[in-house]
Amino acid sequence: MASAVLPRQKTRFLPAIDQRAAPNNNKLLHKSRLKEKSELPDPDFPENEKSQTTTITEDDIARFQKPVHQNLCVSMLREGFHRSFEEFFSLLQRWKASRLVAGEDSALWQQRPLEEQPHKLETLKELLTRAESAERSNQYVEVYENYLALAKFFSEPDDRWLQHHFYKLSLLSARKVKMDSGKREAEANAHIGQLYLEQGDLELAQEHYEMFHHLAVGRSWQDESGCPLLSRACEGLWRVYTLQAQRHLQNKDYSPAIQILTKAYDMAKQAGDKKIEGEAAYRVALAYQSLGDHRTAKQFLNTFVEISTALEDTASVGRAYKAIAQSLESEGKLNETIQYLQKYAEISEEINQDQGLQDACMCLGSIQSSRGEYVSACEYFIRAYAIACDLGSVPLLQKAQVSLGITRAHSMLRTYSSLVANNEPQSLLTLIRWKETREEFHKPPYEKK
């Protein structure tokens, strides 16, 4: 029986071209793990830093290429602060013009230009724009405070012109404030008055201090330290009036000087400060002394003594005693004059004020010499000379030397004349011995007891 023949099967060594390979589960798992790993954040490179891109704008470039003041000007214009820009730019131009006018040999030329001080420029821009914003909203209190902050910021000696400028602007804005009864206007006048006083412009200082005083009268206003504004106004006027009177005294215009000093004394009393009240009384007394009215002078000096004694101001009491002694000497009351000068010397010695003690000894020596008390006068002059040596003051030392020499000559003149007139051998021997030894003699030998 013939066996059945089976058909031969062909074995394929490669998959069919149109047949897709079955997915390999292991490969898929590996790919998914790689994908998950790639999505995890890298601790060394945070995702937020990897995603950032650096973009440099034209403003950033300008910030490095252009000067600070130019960038600030552009910033103010872009933000719509045209008035602040105008004020900012005009101040820079004003400084340049002042520097050019002063010249290269001036101190102003050596100062650091305002344009090269970024901190000041930035502060200037910030507070100017704040003030302009507040003014647009009619918030004049805030305007005043910003200008005041600028004035206080520019407190260095080189920036005094800026301080003055912003104090003036603060005064203008303070006048627009209607709800504080004029307190801020008073403060602004005080600031400007103080600046003029420091500059020596007494007329303008007087104008602003008088307005300050006018606004503060009847008010219980106080400054940040708790001091009444009225007291500050009175003290400021006292200083201004005193300096004005000194100019008249230098020109020997005693009558107007006394009138102004009397006003200064009234202001000092209103200020409520006994120290300046005593000083004001003392200055009025000296002015009356210069005029020759010693009676009125002593009245003010006694007031000065009372105030100084109450304040336990021993040095001021000594000054008063010296001034009283001068008035008494002018009136011919030498005994009382010596008493007050001795008090002056005692006080000076008590408080170790050598210059005052030397002055008292010189005055006492002069008075005793004028009275013919040459021995006592020489003692005072010798003491004054010793103190002048300790002080190392050549003018005081020379004055004491001359006074002592003149007094010694006067003390020996009577005895010398008597010995010369007495034509006796003993008198001649006494004169010869004196010329050899230069020993002092005050009485002829025949007058000795």
C-alpha positions in Angstrom: 0.0 0.0 0.0 1.5 3.1 -1.0 2.0 5.5 1.7 0.4 8.9 1.6 2.7 11.8 0.7 2.4 14.9 2.9 3.1 18.4 1.4 6.4 19.9 2.6 6.1 23.0 4.8 8.3 26.0 4.1 10.1 27.5 7.1 10.3 31.4 7.1 13.5 32.7 8.4 12.3 36.4 8.4 8.9 37.9 9.2 6.8 39.1 6.4 7.4 42.6 5.3 3.7 43.6 5.8 3.5 42.0 9.2 4.0 44.3 12.2 6.2 43.1 15.0 4.4 42.4 18.3 5.2 44.9 21.0 7.9 43.9 23.4 6.6 44.5 27.0 10.1 44.8 28.4 11.2 47.5 26.0 8.0 49.4 26.7 8.6 49.2 30.4 12.2 50.5 30.0 11.1 53.4 27.9 8.4 54.4 30.3 10.9 54.4 33.2 13.3 56.6 31.2 10.5 59.0 30.5 9.5 59.2 34.1 13.1 59.7 35.1 13.5 62.5 32.7 10.4 64.2 34.0 11.8 64.2 37.6 13.4 67.5 38.7 17.1 67.6 38.8 18.3 68.8 42.2 21.4 70.4 40.7 19.4 72.3 38.1 16.0 73.4 39.4 13.3 73.4 36.9 12.4 77.2 37.4 16.0 78.1 36.6 16.2 75.9 33.5 13.0 77.5 32.2 14.2 81.1 32.8 15.6 83.1 30.0 17.6 86.4 30.4 16.1 89.3 28.5 18.0 92.6 28.4 15.9 95.6 27.6 16.9 99.1 26.3 16.2 100.5 29.8 18.7 98.0 31.3 21.3 99.0 28.8 20.6 102.7 29.4 21.0 102.1 33.2 24.7 101.2 32.6 25.5 103.5 29.7 23.9 106.8 30.8 24.5 108.8 34.0 22.2 108.3 37.0 20.7 111.8 36.9 19.8 111.3 33.2 18.1 108.0 34.0 16.2 109.6 36.9 15.0 112.4 34.6 13.8 110.0 32.0 12.0 108.0 34.7 10.2 111.1 36.1 9.0 112.1 32.6 7.8 108.6 31.8 5.9 108.4 35.1 4.3 111.8 34.3 6.0 113.9 37.1 6.8 116.8 34.9 7.0 119.4 37.7 9.4 117.1 39.7 11.6 116.8 36.6 11.6 120.5 36.2 12.6 121.1 39.8 15.2 118.3 39.7 16.8 119.6 36.5 16.8 123.2 37.5 18.6 122.4 40.8 21.3 120.5 38.8 21.7 123.5 36.4 21.8 125.9 39.4 24.7 124.0 41.0 26.6 124.0 37.7 26.1 127.7 37.2 27.2 128.5 40.8 30.3 126.4 40.3 31.3 128.1 37.1 30.8 131.6 38.6 32.9 130.6 41.6 35.8 129.5 39.4 38.4 126.8 39.7 40.2 128.4 42.6 37.1 128.3 44.8 36.1 125.8 47.5 32.9 125.1 45.6 34.9 123.9 42.6 36.6 121.3 44.9 33.3 119.9 46.1 32.0 116.6 44.8 29.4 117.4 42.1 25.8 116.7 43.0 25.5 114.6 39.8 28.1 112.2 41.1 26.1 111.4 44.3 23.5 108.8 43.4 22.0 108.4 46.9 21.2 112.1 47.1 19.8 112.2 43.5 17.6 109.2 44.2 16.3 110.7 47.5 15.7 113.9 45.7 13.7 112.2 43.0 11.7 110.1 45.4 10.5 112.9 47.7 9.9 115.4 44.9 7.6 112.9 43.2 5.8 112.2 46.4 5.3 115.9 47.0 3.9 116.3 43.5 1.5 113.4 43.9 0.3 114.8 47.2 -0.2 118.3 45.7 -2.4 116.8 42.9 -4.7 115.5 45.6 -4.5 118.8 47.6 -2.8 117.0 50.5 -0.7 120.0 51.5 0.3 118.5 54.8 2.0 115.7 53.0 3.6 118.2 50.6 5.0 120.1 53.5 6.3 117.0 55.2 8.1 115.8 52.0 9.8 119.2 51.5 10.7 119.3 55.2 12.2 115.8 54.9 14.3 117.0 51.9 15.5 120.1 53.9 16.6 117.9 56.8 18.2 115.3 54.5 20.5 117.9 53.0 22.1 118.9 56.3 25.8 118.7 55.3 27.7 122.0 55.1 28.1 121.6 51.3 24.3 121.2 50.8 23.2 124.2 52.8 21.9 125.9 49.6 19.6 122.9 49.0 18.5 122.9 52.6 17.6 126.6 52.3 15.7 126.0 49.1 13.5 123.2 50.5 12.8 125.1 53.7 11.4 127.9 51.5 9.3 125.4 49.6 8.0 123.9 52.9 7.0 127.4 54.0 5.0 127.9 50.7 3.2 124.6 51.2 2.6 125.3 54.9 0.7 128.4 54.0 -1.7 126.3 52.1 -2.5 124.1 55.1 -5.8 125.4 56.6 -6.5 122.9 59.3 -3.6 123.5 61.7 -4.2 127.1 62.7 -0.8 128.1 61.2 1.4 125.7 63.3 3.4 124.4 60.3 3.8 127.9 58.9 5.3 128.9 62.3 7.7 126.0 62.2 8.7 126.8 58.7 9.4 130.4 59.6 11.5 129.1 62.5 13.7 127.0 60.3 14.3 129.7 57.8 15.0 132.3 60.5 17.6 130.0 62.0 19.3 129.6 58.6 19.4 133.4 58.1 20.8 133.8 61.6 23.6 131.3 60.9 24.4 133.2 57.7 24.5 136.5 59.5 21.6 138.1 57.7 20.0 139.5 60.8 17.3 141.6 59.0 15.8 138.5 57.2 16.2 136.4 60.4 14.3 139.1 62.3 11.5 139.1 59.7 11.0 135.3 59.9 11.4 135.1 63.7 8.9 137.9 64.3 6.4 136.0 62.1 7.1 132.9 64.0 6.5 134.7 67.3 3.3 136.3 65.9 1.9 132.9 65.0 2.9 131.2 68.2 1.5 133.8 70.6 -1.5 132.4 72.6 -0.8 128.9 71.4 0.2 125.9 73.4 2.1 124.3 70.5 5.2 122.2 71.2 8.0 120.8 69.1 9.1 117.2 68.9 11.2 117.5 72.1 8.3 119.1 74.1 9.6 122.6 74.0 6.9 125.3 73.6 7.2 127.0 70.2 6.5 130.3 71.8 9.7 129.9 73.9 11.7 129.0 70.8 10.4 132.1 69.1 11.3 134.4 72.0 14.7 132.9 72.3 15.4 133.3 68.6 14.3 137.0 68.7 16.5 137.5 71.8 19.5 136.2 69.8 18.7 138.3 66.7 18.2 141.5 68.8 21.4 140.9 70.8 23.5 140.6 67.6 21.9 143.7 66.1 22.7 145.7 69.3 26.3 144.5 69.2 26.7 146.2 65.8 25.5 149.5 67.2 27.8 149.2 70.2 30.8 148.6 68.0 29.9 151.9 66.2 29.3 153.5 69.7 25.6 154.1 68.9 24.6 153.6 72.5 21.0 154.9 72.4 19.7 152.6 69.6 21.7 149.7 71.1 20.0 150.1 74.4 16.5 150.2 72.7 17.2 147.0 70.9 18.8 145.3 74.0 15.7 146.3 76.0 13.5 144.4 73.4 15.9 141.5 73.7 15.5 141.5 77.5 11.7 141.5 77.1 11.9 138.5 74.7 14.2 136.7 77.2 11.7 137.1 80.0 8.9 135.8 77.8 11.0 132.8 76.8 10.8 131.6 80.5 14.5 130.7 80.5 16.2 132.4 83.5 19.6 131.8 82.1 19.1 133.9 79.0 17.1 136.4 81.0 20.1 137.0 83.2 22.4 137.3 80.2 20.0 139.8 78.6 19.9 141.9 81.8 23.7 141.8 82.0 24.1 143.1 78.4 21.6 145.9 79.0 23.6 146.9 82.1 26.8 147.1 80.1 25.2 149.3 77.5 24.0 151.7 80.2 27.5 151.7 81.6 28.9 152.7 78.2 26.3 155.5 78.0 27.3 156.7 81.5 24.0 155.9 83.2 25.5 153.9 86.1 22.4 154.0 88.3 20.3 152.2 85.8 23.2 149.9 85.0 23.4 148.8 88.7 19.7 148.0 88.7 20.1 145.5 85.8 23.3 144.2 87.4 21.5 143.5 90.6 18.8 141.6 88.7 21.6 139.6 87.0 23.1 138.8 90.5 19.7 137.6 91.8 19.1 135.3 88.8 22.7 133.9 88.8 22.6 133.3 92.6 19.3 131.4 92.2 20.8 129.3 89.4 23.9 128.8 91.5 26.0 130.2 88.6 29.0 131.4 90.5 30.9 132.5 87.5 28.1 134.8 86.4 27.9 136.3 89.9 31.6 137.1 89.7 31.1 138.9 86.3 28.3 140.9 87.9 30.5 141.9 90.9 33.1 143.1 88.5 30.6 145.2 86.5 29.1 146.7 89.7 32.7 147.6 90.8 33.2 149.5 87.5 30.0 151.5 88.0 31.0 152.3 91.6 34.5 153.4 90.5 33.0 155.7 88.0 30.9 157.2 90.7 34.0 157.7 92.9 33.0 155.2 95.5 36.3 153.5 95.9 35.7 151.7 99.2 32.7 150.0 97.8 34.6 149.3 94.6 37.3 147.5 96.5 34.7 145.4 98.3 33.1 144.2 95.1 36.5 143.5 93.5 37.5 141.4 96.5 34.3 139.4 96.2 35.1 139.0 92.5 38.6 137.7 93.4 37.3 135.3 96.0 34.7 133.8 93.6 37.3 133.4 90.9 39.7 131.7 93.3 36.9 129.5 94.6 36.0 128.2 91.1 39.7 128.0 90.0 39.1 130.6 87.3 42.7 131.9 87.1 42.0 134.5 84.4 39.3 136.1 86.5 41.5 136.1 89.6 44.3 137.7 87.6 41.9 140.3 86.3 40.6 141.0 89.8 44.2 141.5 91.2 45.1 143.9 88.4 41.9 146.0 89.1 42.6 146.0 92.9 46.2 147.0 92.3 45.2 149.8 90.0 42.7 151.2 92.5 45.1 150.9 95.5 47.8 152.6 93.4 45.5 155.5 92.6 44.8 155.9 96.3 48.5 156.0 97.1 48.5 152.6 98.8 51.6 151.5 96.9 52.6 148.6 99.2 49.2 146.9 98.9 49.1 147.7 95.2 52.4 146.0 94.6 51.2 142.9 96.4 48.2 142.7 94.1 50.4 143.3 91.0 52.9 140.6 92.1 50.1 138.1 92.5 48.7 139.1 89.1 52.2 138.6 87.6 52.5 135.1 89.0 49.1 134.1 87.7 50.0 135.5 84.3 53.1 133.3 84.3 51.1 130.2 85.1 48.6 131.1 82.3 51.4 131.6 79.8 49.8 134.8 78.6 52.5 137.2 77.4 50.2 140.2 77.1 48.9 139.7 80.6 52.4 139.2 81.9 53.7 142.3 80.3 50.9 144.4 81.6 51.5 143.2 85.1 55.2 143.9 84.8 54.7 147.5 83.7 52.1 148.1 86.4 54.3 146.7 89.1 57.3 148.7 87.9 55.4 152.0 87.9 53.9 151.3 91.3 57.2 150.4 92.8 58.7 153.6 91.4 55.9 155.7 92.9 56.3 153.9 96.2 60.0 154.9 96.4 59.7 158.4 94.9 58.9 160.1 98.2 61.6 158.4 100.1 64.2 158.9 97.4 63.3 162.6 97.1 63.6 163.0 100.9 67.0 161.4 100.9 68.3 163.6 98.1 66.9 166.7 99.7 68.4 165.8 103.1 72.1 166.8 102.8 73.5 164.3 105.3 76.1 161.6 105.0 73.8 158.9 106.2 71.2 159.8 103.6 73.9 159.6 100.9 75.1 156.3 102.2 71.5 155.0 102.0 71.2 156.0 98.4 74.5 154.5 97.5 73.6 151.2 99.2 70.2 151.2 97.4 71.9 151.6 94.0 74.2 148.7 94.8 71.6 146.3 96.1 68.4 147.7 94.7 66.6 146.9 97.9 63.2 148.4 98.3 62.7 151.3 100.7 59.5 153.1 101.3 60.3 155.4 104.2 63.4 157.5 105.0 65.5 156.0 107.9 64.6 158.8 110.2 60.8 158.0 109.8 61.2 154.4 110.8 59.9 153.5 114.2 
